[in-house]
Amino acid sequence: MAKITSEQFSAFAASRRTTRDFLPTPVPESVIDELITDALTSPSWSNTRPFLVAVASGEKRDRISAEFLKRWAALSAARVGGLMPKLKLALTRYGLPTSNRMIAKPYPAELKGRAARVGKELYSAIGVERGDKVGRDAMWAKNYEFFGAPTELFIFVHSSLDIFSASDAGLFMQNLMLSAHSRGLGTCAQGAVAIWDDVVRSEFEVPKKYRLLCGVAIGYPSDAAINDFKAHRLDVSEIKAKPYK
């Protein structure tokens, strides 16, 4: 088997970027299965593989997206609208998160700067001003269209292993995204879709012990300018713990 050099791997890994606009071209189920097969070569806690993958394509994908968009419309109206949308949200609760409410919490001080930087740079790249709440919410809504990707993977983790399930799922996802990249496919890991797990559960048999962690949009990247956006990469020194002197 041919081996790649360390320089080749570094260049390949660095060339993977998040895709935020996809072509409608379907990804064959056989290719999705190949990606998952590659992903399963990742290490796992006692080889337990404490995660499930729900693959949404075709009509399933469209039904989930449609319901997500309706809920986001209700939530966004309350965020940027007047009193009536807020009252409607409070009374009906339609649009409020049904899972993973914690993703709406503010970032801690030591992480907030990183998140603020990528947000500012991304929205600046697409011409959305900082104070444009409507424009920002419209961009966020694209999460619930899966940025046009024909396939969305929903990653569930077993609650019994807590953070170790999430760790295993993260290793699995990174392998999957690199495998997709090697095939000319784009991916977008999406925490935004984790707030309404009941919508996904209505389409798949998922045991109660499994919690929705995130989604991964998969498809062929378009030529849209947003796909040229390159998020800032941290320097090694920024994540290495400082030794005691």
KEKEVO-36340 format. One record per residue (C-alpha): residue in three letters; residue number from 1; z, x, y. Coordinates in steps of 0.1 Angstrom, whole numbers, padded with zeros to 4 digits, m for minus. Each point is the difference from the previous one (the first is absolute). Last residue first. Example, Ala and Ser with C-alpha at 12.3 -4.5 7.8 and 13.67 -1.06 7.14 Angstrom:
REM KEKEVO-36340
+-----+-----+-------+-------+-------+
|  aa |   i |    pz |    px |    py |
+-----+-----+-------+-------+-------+
| SER |   2 |  0071 |  0137 | m0011 |
| ALA |   1 |  0007 | m0014 | m0034 |
+-----+-----+-------+-------+-------+
***
This chain:
REM KEKEVO-36340
+-----+-----+-------+-------+-------+
|  aa |   i |    pz |    px |    py |
+-----+-----+-------+-------+-------+
| LYS | 245 |  0364 |  0082 |  0273 |
| TYR | 244 | m0004 | m0033 | m0018 |
| PRO | 243 | m0036 | m0006 | m0011 |
| LYS | 242 | m0023 | m0023 |  0019 |
| ALA | 241 | m0016 | m0027 | m0020 |
| LYS | 240 | m0038 |  0003 | m0001 |
| ILE | 239 | m0018 | m0031 |  0014 |
| GLU | 238 | m0010 |  0012 |  0034 |
| SER | 237 | m0007 |  0036 | m0011 |
| VAL | 236 | m0028 | m0011 | m0022 |
| ASP | 235 | m0019 | m0013 |  0030 |
| LEU | 234 | m0005 | m0038 |  0001 |
| ARG | 233 | m0035 | m0014 | m0001 |
| HIS | 232 | m0012 | m0021 |  0029 |
| ALA | 231 | m0020 | m0030 | m0010 |
| LYS | 230 | m0038 |  0004 | m0002 |
| PHE | 229 | m0021 | m0029 |  0012 |
| ASP | 228 | m0036 |  0002 | m0012 |
| ASN | 227 |  0005 | m0032 | m0020 |
| ILE | 226 |  0005 | m0018 |  0033 |
| ALA | 225 | m0035 |  0008 |  0010 |
| ALA | 224 | m0015 | m0024 | m0026 |
| ASP | 223 | m0024 |  0017 | m0024 |
| SER | 222 |  0014 | m0021 | m0029 |
| PRO | 221 |  0023 |  0013 | m0027 |
| TYR | 220 | m0005 | m0011 | m0036 |
| GLY | 219 |  0029 | m0020 | m0014 |
| ILE | 218 |  0037 |  0001 | m0008 |
| ALA | 217 |  0029 | m0016 |  0019 |
| VAL | 216 |  0034 |  0011 | m0013 |
| GLY | 215 |  0030 | m0024 |  0003 |
| CYS | 214 |  0037 |  0005 |  0004 |
| LEU | 213 |  0034 | m0001 | m0018 |
| LEU | 212 |  0000 | m0035 | m0015 |
| ARG | 211 |  0032 | m0003 | m0022 |
| TYR | 210 |  0001 | m0002 | m0038 |
| LYS | 209 |  0030 | m0015 | m0018 |
| LYS | 208 | m0014 | m0035 |  0006 |
| PRO | 207 | m0029 |  0007 | m0024 |
| VAL | 206 | m0035 | m0001 |  0015 |
| GLU | 205 | m0026 | m0024 | m0014 |
| PHE | 204 | m0026 |  0001 |  0026 |
| GLU | 203 | m0016 | m0024 |  0026 |
| SER | 202 |  0031 | m0018 |  0013 |
| ARG | 201 |  0018 |  0033 | m0001 |
| VAL | 200 | m0023 |  0014 |  0027 |
| VAL | 199 |  0009 | m0028 |  0024 |
| ASP | 198 |  0037 |  0002 | m0009 |
| ASP | 197 |  0000 |  0037 |  0009 |
| TRP | 196 | m0004 | m0008 |  0037 |
| ILE | 195 |  0014 |  0030 |  0019 |
| ALA | 194 | m0017 |  0028 | m0021 |
| VAL | 193 | m0034 | m0004 |  0016 |
| ALA | 192 |  0009 |  0022 |  0030 |
| GLY | 191 |  0010 |  0029 | m0021 |
| GLN | 190 | m0037 |  0008 | m0006 |
| ALA | 189 | m0014 |  0031 | m0016 |
| CYS | 188 | m0037 |  0002 |  0011 |
| THR | 187 | m0026 |  0013 | m0024 |
| GLY | 186 | m0036 |  0013 |  0002 |
| LEU | 185 | m0024 |  0005 | m0029 |
| GLY | 184 | m0024 |  0030 | m0003 |
| ARG | 183 |  0010 |  0006 | m0036 |
| SER | 182 |  0023 |  0030 |  0008 |
| HIS | 181 |  0017 | m0021 |  0026 |
| ALA | 180 |  0008 | m0027 | m0026 |
| SER | 179 |  0017 |  0026 | m0022 |
| LEU | 178 |  0019 |  0013 |  0030 |
| MET | 177 |  0012 | m0035 |  0007 |
| LEU | 176 |  0010 | m0006 | m0036 |
| ASN | 175 |  0019 |  0032 | m0003 |
| GLN | 174 |  0019 | m0008 |  0033 |
| MET | 173 |  0007 | m0035 | m0013 |
| PHE | 172 |  0016 |  0012 | m0032 |
| LEU | 171 |  0022 |  0025 |  0018 |
| GLY | 170 |  0011 | m0027 |  0024 |
| ALA | 169 |  0007 | m0025 | m0029 |
| ASP | 168 |  0022 |  0026 | m0016 |
| SER | 167 |  0020 |  0005 |  0032 |
| ALA | 166 |  0002 | m0038 |  0005 |
| SER | 165 |  0014 | m0004 | m0035 |
| PHE | 164 |  0025 |  0028 |  0007 |
| ILE | 163 |  0011 | m0017 |  0032 |
| ASP | 162 |  0014 | m0030 | m0020 |
| LEU | 161 | m0002 |  0006 | m0037 |
| SER | 160 |  0010 | m0036 | m0010 |
| SER | 159 | m0023 | m0015 |  0027 |
| HIS | 158 | m0032 |  0007 | m0019 |
| VAL | 157 | m0028 |  0007 |  0024 |
| PHE | 156 | m0030 | m0021 |  0010 |
| ILE | 155 | m0032 |  0014 |  0014 |
| PHE | 154 | m0026 | m0024 |  0013 |
| LEU | 153 | m0036 |  0013 | m0004 |
| GLU | 152 | m0026 | m0015 |  0024 |
| THR | 151 | m0037 | m0001 | m0008 |
| PRO | 150 | m0030 | m0009 |  0021 |
| ALA | 149 |  0013 |  0020 |  0030 |
| GLY | 148 | m0007 | m0018 |  0033 |
| PHE | 147 |  0029 |  0016 |  0018 |
| PHE | 146 |  0023 | m0016 | m0026 |
| GLU | 145 | m0007 | m0033 |  0018 |
| TYR | 144 |  0038 | m0001 |  0004 |
| ASN | 143 |  0002 |  0035 |  0014 |
| LYS | 142 | m0027 | m0011 |  0024 |
| ALA | 141 |  0026 | m0022 |  0016 |
| TRP | 140 |  0016 |  0031 |  0014 |
| MET | 139 | m0031 |  0006 |  0022 |
| ALA | 138 |  0003 | m0036 |  0013 |
| ASP | 137 |  0037 |  0006 |  0006 |
| ARG | 136 | m0007 |  0031 |  0021 |
| GLY | 135 | m0027 | m0018 |  0020 |
| VAL | 134 |  0024 | m0030 |  0007 |
| LYS | 133 |  0028 |  0024 |  0009 |
| ASP | 132 | m0021 |  0019 |  0025 |
| GLY | 131 |  0027 |  0021 |  0017 |
| ARG | 130 | m0009 |  0033 | m0017 |
| GLU | 129 | m0037 | m0005 |  0005 |
| VAL | 128 | m0024 | m0005 | m0029 |
| GLY | 127 | m0031 |  0022 |  0003 |
| ILE | 126 | m0006 |  0009 | m0036 |
| ALA | 125 |  0011 |  0036 |  0003 |
| SER | 124 |  0028 | m0009 |  0024 |
| TYR | 123 |  0014 | m0023 | m0027 |
| LEU | 122 |  0000 |  0028 | m0026 |
| GLU | 121 |  0014 |  0026 |  0023 |
| LYS | 120 |  0028 | m0022 |  0013 |
| GLY | 119 |  0009 | m0012 | m0035 |
| VAL | 118 | m0001 |  0035 | m0014 |
| ARG | 117 |  0023 |  0013 |  0027 |
| ALA | 116 |  0024 | m0029 | m0001 |
| ALA | 115 |  0005 |  0005 | m0038 |
| ARG | 114 |  0007 |  0037 |  0004 |
| GLY | 113 |  0024 | m0006 |  0029 |
| LYS | 112 |  0019 | m0027 | m0019 |
| LEU | 111 |  0009 |  0023 | m0029 |
| GLU | 110 |  0031 |  0018 |  0013 |
| ALA | 109 |  0011 | m0030 |  0021 |
| PRO | 108 |  0000 | m0025 | m0029 |
| TYR | 107 | m0030 | m0023 | m0003 |
| PRO | 106 |  0005 | m0035 |  0012 |
| LYS | 105 |  0004 | m0028 | m0026 |
| ALA | 104 | m0031 | m0020 | m0009 |
| ILE | 103 | m0004 |  0018 | m0033 |
| MET | 102 |  0035 | m0012 | m0009 |
| ARG | 101 | m0012 | m0036 | m0006 |
| ASN | 100 | m0012 |  0011 | m0034 |
| SER |  99 | m0007 | m0035 | m0014 |
| THR |  98 | m0006 | m0036 |  0012 |
| PRO |  97 | m0009 |  0012 |  0035 |
| LEU |  96 | m0003 | m0028 |  0026 |
| GLY |  95 | m0034 | m0016 |  0003 |
| TYR |  94 |  0011 | m0036 | m0008 |
| ARG |  93 |  0036 | m0002 |  0010 |
| THR |  92 | m0007 | m0037 |  0008 |
| LEU |  91 |  0026 | m0004 |  0027 |
| ALA |  90 |  0003 |  0036 |  0013 |
| LEU |  89 | m0037 |  0005 | m0001 |
| LYS |  88 | m0007 | m0033 |  0018 |
| LEU |  87 |  0026 |  0009 |  0026 |
| LYS |  86 | m0016 |  0034 |  0006 |
| PRO |  85 | m0034 | m0016 |  0002 |
| MET |  84 |  0013 | m0025 |  0026 |
| LEU |  83 |  0018 |  0025 |  0022 |
| GLY |  82 | m0029 |  0021 |  0010 |
| GLY |  81 | m0024 |  0023 | m0018 |
| VAL |  80 |  0000 |  0037 | m0009 |
| ARG |  79 |  0024 |  0003 | m0029 |
| ALA |  78 |  0001 | m0037 | m0009 |
| ALA |  77 | m0038 | m0001 | m0002 |
| SER |  76 |  0001 |  0032 | m0020 |
| LEU |  75 |  0022 | m0016 | m0026 |
| ALA |  74 | m0021 | m0031 | m0004 |
| ALA |  73 | m0033 |  0021 | m0001 |
| TRP |  72 |  0017 |  0024 | m0024 |
| ARG |  71 |  0007 | m0029 | m0024 |
| LYS |  70 | m0035 | m0013 |  0002 |
| LEU |  69 | m0015 |  0035 | m0005 |
| PHE |  68 |  0022 |  0006 | m0031 |
| GLU |  67 | m0011 | m0033 | m0015 |
| ALA |  66 | m0037 |  0009 |  0005 |
| SER |  65 |  0005 |  0035 | m0013 |
| ILE |  64 |  0017 | m0012 | m0032 |
| ARG |  63 | m0028 | m0025 | m0006 |
| ASP |  62 | m0027 |  0025 |  0007 |
| ARG |  61 |  0014 |  0026 | m0024 |
| LYS |  60 |  0004 | m0025 | m0027 |
| GLU |  59 | m0036 | m0012 |  0006 |
| GLY |  58 | m0015 |  0034 | m0005 |
| SER |  57 |  0024 |  0029 | m0005 |
| ALA |  56 |  0038 |  0003 | m0003 |
| VAL |  55 |  0015 |  0025 | m0024 |
| ALA |  54 |  0037 | m0004 | m0005 |
| VAL |  53 |  0016 |  0034 | m0010 |
| LEU |  52 |  0034 |  0002 | m0016 |
| PHE |  51 |  0026 |  0027 |  0004 |
| PRO |  50 |  0028 |  0017 | m0019 |
| ARG |  49 | m0022 |  0026 | m0018 |
| THR |  48 |  0029 |  0008 | m0024 |
| ASN |  47 | m0011 |  0035 | m0008 |
| SER |  46 |  0036 |  0012 |  0003 |
| TRP |  45 | m0005 | m0004 |  0038 |
| SER |  44 | m0038 |  0004 |  0004 |
| PRO |  43 | m0025 |  0028 |  0005 |
| SER |  42 | m0036 | m0009 |  0010 |
| THR |  41 | m0027 | m0003 | m0026 |
| LEU |  40 |  0002 | m0038 |  0004 |
| ALA |  39 | m0020 |  0003 |  0033 |
| ASP |  38 | m0030 |  0013 | m0019 |
| THR |  37 |  0001 | m0031 | m0023 |
| ILE |  36 |  0005 | m0022 |  0030 |
| LEU |  35 | m0031 |  0014 |  0017 |
| GLU |  34 | m0020 | m0004 | m0032 |
| ASP |  33 |  0011 | m0036 | m0002 |
| ILE |  32 | m0012 | m0006 |  0035 |
| VAL |  31 | m0033 |  0015 | m0010 |
| SER |  30 | m0003 | m0024 | m0030 |
| GLU |  29 |  0008 | m0029 |  0023 |
| PRO |  28 | m0031 |  0008 |  0020 |
| VAL |  27 |  0006 |  0006 |  0038 |
| PRO |  26 | m0017 | m0027 |  0019 |
| THR |  25 | m0021 |  0009 |  0031 |
| PRO |  24 |  0016 | m0018 |  0030 |
| LEU |  23 |  0000 |  0033 |  0020 |
| PHE |  22 |  0034 |  0011 |  0012 |
| ASP |  21 |  0017 |  0006 |  0033 |
| ARG |  20 |  0035 |  0016 |  0003 |
| THR |  19 | m0004 |  0029 | m0023 |
| THR |  18 |  0029 |  0025 | m0001 |
| ARG |  17 | m0009 |  0036 | m0003 |
| ARG |  16 | m0007 |  0024 | m0029 |
| SER |  15 | m0016 |  0032 |  0013 |
| ALA |  14 |  0033 |  0019 | m0001 |
| ALA |  13 |  0003 | m0005 | m0038 |
| PHE |  12 | m0036 |  0012 | m0006 |
| ALA |  11 |  0004 |  0031 |  0023 |
| SER |  10 |  0033 |  0009 | m0017 |
| PHE |   9 | m0015 | m0005 | m0034 |
| GLN |   8 | m0030 |  0022 |  0007 |
| GLU |   7 |  0023 |  0028 |  0014 |
| SER |   6 |  0022 | m0002 | m0031 |
| THR |   5 | m0031 |  0005 | m0021 |
| ILE |   4 | m0014 | m0027 | m0022 |
| LYS |   3 | m0001 |  0003 | m0038 |
| ALA |   2 | m0029 | m0008 | m0023 |
| MET |   1 |  0010 | m0013 | m0034 |
+-----+-----+-------+-------+-------+
***
